[in-house]
Amino acid sequence: MKNDSLKGQYRINEQIRAKEVRIVGEESEPQIFTLAQALKMAKDQDLDLVEISPNAQPPVCRIIDYSKFLYQQKKRQKEQKAKQVKVNVKEIRFGPQTDDHDYNFKLKHAISFLEDGDKVKAYVFFKGRSILFKEQGEVLLLRFANDLEEYAKVDQLPVLEGKRMIIFLSPKRKEPVAPKKPAAPKAEVKVTPKAEEKPAEVVTEVKEVTAE
């Protein structure tokens, strides 16, 4: 059945043992009632009396349909779970005498892990008498952190724990690229065409000459 995991967490109705309870609701001010009064109020509304805070003095209760209450609690749990960020930690192991080929191979994997958003736990394992080279292991891990500077930040500097020297790295947040400002629009130059020059009007005056 749905909500079975929540059912045992809350006392309801006659399961409540307190003599008085504080009733809270979305549309009313908190008030204290005897248990008998609270049970009658719930029964009159065909609802349940649900104890939501048993350690308060007096215990806090709501008058609500119990199935609806469990559904709300289940929904709230899902929302909280969805907000949780799952972080994976990838381990990378070195020896104190790690050669360049092996080092570069593991460096490449670390970059891939960090780009995927995973944390990296890198450590140098000292076997037997190799613990004498712990300074060498520390230098190796610091070099590793330095080579990953573009991709990671150091959460914990190298620390010796038993036969391991460990460093923790987490991915750097990529800075958002600021959008380029649009170029200022060029001022529009309006060219007003010159008025067409009309040719000068030539007026010819003709006089008629009459012989006398």
One Martini backbone bead per residue (centre of mass of N, CA, C, O) as a GRO file, in nm:
protein
  212
    1MET     BB    1   0.099   0.034   0.016
    2LYS     BB    2   0.065   0.352   0.029
    3ASN     BB    3   0.245   0.514   0.287
    4ASP     BB    4   0.351   0.294   0.492
    5SER     BB    5   0.619   0.440   0.597
    6LEU     BB    6   0.431   0.671   0.757
    7LYS     BB    7   0.212   0.550   0.948
    8GLY     BB    8   0.397   0.499   1.218
    9GLN     BB    9   0.468   0.819   1.282
   10TYR     BB   10   0.154   0.864   1.355
   11ARG     BB   11  -0.089   0.975   1.556
   12ILE     BB   12  -0.443   0.886   1.583
   13ASN     BB   13  -0.683   0.978   1.762
   14GLU     BB   14  -0.692   0.731   2.005
   15GLN     BB   15  -0.368   0.723   2.009
   16ILE     BB   16  -0.377   0.969   2.167
   17ARG     BB   17  -0.249   1.061   2.509
   18ALA     BB   18  -0.315   1.337   2.557
   19LYS     BB   19  -0.516   1.573   2.723
   20GLU     BB   20  -0.384   1.793   2.540
   21VAL     BB   21  -0.418   2.010   2.244
   22ARG     BB   22  -0.283   2.166   1.954
   23ILE     BB   23  -0.452   2.341   1.710
   24VAL     BB   24  -0.384   2.345   1.362
   25GLY     BB   25  -0.419   2.574   1.074
   26GLU     BB   26  -0.454   2.753   0.782
   27GLU     BB   27  -0.742   2.917   0.894
   28SER     BB   28  -0.619   2.917   1.199
   29GLU     BB   29  -0.560   2.956   1.517
   30PRO     BB   30  -0.397   2.843   1.769
   31GLN     BB   31  -0.543   2.587   1.990
   32ILE     BB   32  -0.658   2.470   2.302
   33PHE     BB   33  -0.757   2.130   2.374
   34THR     BB   34  -0.911   1.877   2.452
   35LEU     BB   35  -0.917   1.566   2.339
   36ALA     BB   36  -1.224   1.538   2.327
   37GLN     BB   37  -1.276   1.794   2.161
   38ALA     BB   38  -1.095   1.725   1.917
   39LEU     BB   39  -1.239   1.461   1.838
   40LYS     BB   40  -1.516   1.591   1.787
   41MET     BB   41  -1.429   1.787   1.566
   42ALA     BB   42  -1.335   1.569   1.368
   43LYS     BB   43  -1.600   1.405   1.355
   44ASP     BB   44  -1.787   1.640   1.255
   45GLN     BB   45  -1.590   1.652   0.978
   46ASP     BB   46  -1.491   1.372   0.886
   47LEU     BB   47  -1.209   1.344   1.037
   48ASP     BB   48  -0.876   1.369   1.157
   49LEU     BB   49  -0.652   1.328   1.431
   50VAL     BB   50  -0.319   1.463   1.400
   51GLU     BB   51   0.000   1.400   1.523
   52ILE     BB   52   0.285   1.618   1.446
   53SER     BB   53   0.393   1.711   1.760
   54PRO     BB   54   0.468   1.525   2.040
   55ASN     BB   55   0.697   1.718   2.200
   56ALA     BB   56   0.510   1.919   2.257
   57GLN     BB   57   0.359   2.187   2.472
   58PRO     BB   58   0.140   2.067   2.361
   59PRO     BB   59   0.055   1.873   2.132
   60VAL     BB   60   0.044   1.877   1.783
   61CYS     BB   61  -0.248   1.922   1.572
   62ARG     BB   62  -0.457   1.794   1.304
   63ILE     BB   63  -0.740   1.848   1.096
   64ILE     BB   64  -0.751   1.563   0.881
   65ASP     BB   65  -0.708   1.371   0.625
   66TYR     BB   66  -0.497   1.112   0.648
   67SER     BB   67  -0.441   1.049   0.350
   68LYS     BB   68  -0.373   1.340   0.272
   69PHE     BB   69  -0.141   1.378   0.469
   70LEU     BB   70   0.042   1.152   0.355
   71TYR     BB   71   0.063   1.269   0.072
   72GLN     BB   72   0.200   1.536   0.152
   73GLN     BB   73   0.451   1.407   0.282
   74LYS     BB   74   0.547   1.250   0.034
   75LYS     BB   75   0.579   1.497  -0.151
   76ARG     BB   76   0.787   1.646   0.026
   77GLN     BB   77   1.007   1.429   0.016
   78LYS     BB   78   1.049   1.436  -0.292
   79GLU     BB   79   1.134   1.734  -0.309
   80GLN     BB   80   1.382   1.710  -0.122
   81LYS     BB   81   1.526   1.489  -0.289
   82ALA     BB   82   1.548   1.658  -0.555
   83LYS     BB   83   1.740   1.883  -0.415
   84GLN     BB   84   1.949   1.684  -0.392
   85VAL     BB   85   2.297   1.650  -0.431
   86LYS     BB   86   2.479   1.431  -0.615
   87VAL     BB   87   2.801   1.301  -0.513
   88ASN     BB   88   3.082   1.193  -0.673
   89VAL     BB   89   3.364   0.974  -0.592
   90LYS     BB   90   3.682   0.952  -0.729
   91GLU     BB   91   3.945   0.719  -0.751
   92ILE     BB   92   4.310   0.767  -0.729
   93ARG     BB   93   4.600   0.567  -0.775
   94PHE     BB   94   4.925   0.569  -0.632
   95GLY     BB   95   5.263   0.549  -0.643
   96PRO     BB   96   5.572   0.664  -0.540
   97GLN     BB   97   5.682   0.547  -0.850
   98THR     BB   98   5.540   0.701  -1.065
   99ASP     BB   99   5.517   0.731  -1.388
  100ASP     BB  100   5.445   0.934  -1.653
  101HIS     BB  101   5.243   0.756  -1.801
  102ASP     BB  102   5.057   0.695  -1.558
  103TYR     BB  103   5.008   0.984  -1.475
  104ASN     BB  104   4.873   1.088  -1.742
  105PHE     BB  105   4.644   0.884  -1.743
  106LYS     BB  106   4.519   0.984  -1.466
  107LEU     BB  107   4.485   1.279  -1.540
  108LYS     BB  108   4.279   1.236  -1.766
  109HIS     BB  109   4.063   1.109  -1.583
  110ALA     BB  110   4.030   1.346  -1.388
  111ILE     BB  111   3.925   1.547  -1.594
  112SER     BB  112   3.673   1.386  -1.666
  113PHE     BB  113   3.545   1.384  -1.386
  114LEU     BB  114   3.532   1.694  -1.342
  115GLU     BB  115   3.357   1.755  -1.599
  116ASP     BB  116   3.117   1.570  -1.466
  117GLY     BB  117   3.118   1.669  -1.141
  118ASP     BB  118   3.333   1.517  -0.989
  119LYS     BB  119   3.510   1.400  -0.742
  120VAL     BB  120   3.856   1.374  -0.613
  121LYS     BB  121   4.046   1.090  -0.486
  122ALA     BB  122   4.381   1.109  -0.414
  123TYR     BB  123   4.641   0.849  -0.378
  124VAL     BB  124   4.912   0.721  -0.188
  125PHE     BB  125   5.050   0.398  -0.172
  126PHE     BB  126   5.214   0.237   0.100
  127LYS     BB  127   5.440  -0.032   0.072
  128GLY     BB  128   5.590  -0.097   0.332
  129ARG     BB  129   5.893   0.077   0.295
  130SER     BB  130   5.763   0.317   0.120
  131ILE     BB  131   5.703   0.516   0.362
  132LEU     BB  132   5.981   0.666   0.328
  133PHE     BB  133   5.831   0.824   0.063
  134LYS     BB  134   5.621   1.049   0.159
  135GLU     BB  135   5.734   1.308   0.030
  136GLN     BB  136   5.700   1.205  -0.260
  137GLY     BB  137   5.391   1.182  -0.242
  138GLU     BB  138   5.332   1.480  -0.187
  139VAL     BB  139   5.455   1.591  -0.447
  140LEU     BB  140   5.268   1.437  -0.640
  141LEU     BB  141   4.996   1.563  -0.541
  142LEU     BB  142   5.072   1.860  -0.593
  143ARG     BB  143   5.115   1.823  -0.893
  144PHE     BB  144   4.831   1.726  -0.955
  145ALA     BB  145   4.685   1.985  -0.859
  146ASN     BB  146   4.835   2.178  -1.051
  147ASP     BB  147   4.743   2.031  -1.323
  148LEU     BB  148   4.422   2.091  -1.217
  149GLU     BB  149   4.364   2.400  -1.183
  150GLU     BB  150   4.152   2.444  -1.419
  151TYR     BB  151   3.937   2.212  -1.284
  152ALA     BB  152   4.035   2.250  -0.972
  153LYS     BB  153   3.991   2.233  -0.622
  154VAL     BB  154   4.116   2.232  -0.300
  155ASP     BB  155   3.991   2.069  -0.011
  156GLN     BB  156   4.258   1.885   0.055
  157LEU     BB  157   4.546   1.839   0.162
  158PRO     BB  158   4.789   1.639   0.214
  159VAL     BB  159   4.721   1.330   0.399
  160LEU     BB  160   4.813   1.103   0.646
  161GLU     BB  161   4.652   0.767   0.634
  162GLY     BB  162   4.845   0.555   0.723
  163LYS     BB  163   4.918   0.425   0.393
  164ARG     BB  164   4.792   0.709   0.312
  165MET     BB  165   4.794   0.977   0.076
  166ILE     BB  166   4.559   1.251   0.071
  167ILE     BB  167   4.348   1.410  -0.182
  168PHE     BB  168   4.104   1.673  -0.242
  169LEU     BB  169   3.880   1.729  -0.524
  170SER     BB  170   3.696   1.989  -0.695
  171PRO     BB  171   3.504   2.130  -0.911
  172LYS     BB  172   3.490   2.392  -1.107
  173ARG     BB  173   3.325   2.666  -1.173
  174LYS     BB  174   3.188   2.794  -1.444
  175GLU     BB  175   3.216   3.083  -1.588
  176PRO     BB  176   3.019   3.295  -1.720
  177VAL     BB  177   2.977   3.426  -2.026
  178ALA     BB  178   2.983   3.730  -2.127
  179PRO     BB  179   2.804   3.911  -2.314
  180LYS     BB  180   2.822   4.081  -2.586
  181LYS     BB  181   2.822   4.390  -2.680
  182PRO     BB  182   2.656   4.567  -2.877
  183ALA     BB  183   2.702   4.750  -3.128
  184ALA     BB  184   2.687   5.056  -3.205
  185PRO     BB  185   2.497   5.226  -3.390
  186LYS     BB  186   2.509   5.378  -3.670
  187ALA     BB  187   2.488   5.672  -3.785
  188GLU     BB  188   2.245   5.816  -3.969
  189VAL     BB  189   2.286   5.948  -4.286
  190LYS     BB  190   2.118   6.204  -4.425
  191VAL     BB  191   2.044   6.263  -4.765
  192THR     BB  192   1.958   6.557  -4.913
  193PRO     BB  193   1.835   6.634  -5.188
  194LYS     BB  194   1.872   6.848  -5.417
  195ALA     BB  195   1.725   7.081  -5.566
  196GLU     BB  196   1.623   7.124  -5.867
  197GLU     BB  197   1.756   7.315  -6.100
  198LYS     BB  198   1.621   7.560  -6.270
  199PRO     BB  199   1.618   7.705  -6.545
  200ALA     BB  200   1.633   7.995  -6.664
  201GLU     BB  201   1.397   8.212  -6.756
  202VAL     BB  202   1.327   8.311  -7.090
  203VAL     BB  203   1.231   8.631  -7.191
  204THR     BB  204   1.072   8.730  -7.492
  205GLU     BB  205   1.048   9.038  -7.636
  206VAL     BB  206   0.802   9.136  -7.873
  207LYS     BB  207   0.808   9.385  -8.113
  208GLU     BB  208   0.593   9.561  -8.305
  209VAL     BB  209   0.667   9.706  -8.615
  210THR     BB  210   0.520   9.993  -8.757
  211ALA     BB  211   0.461  10.149  -9.032
  212GLU     BB  212   0.384  10.486  -9.116
   0.00000   0.00000   0.00000
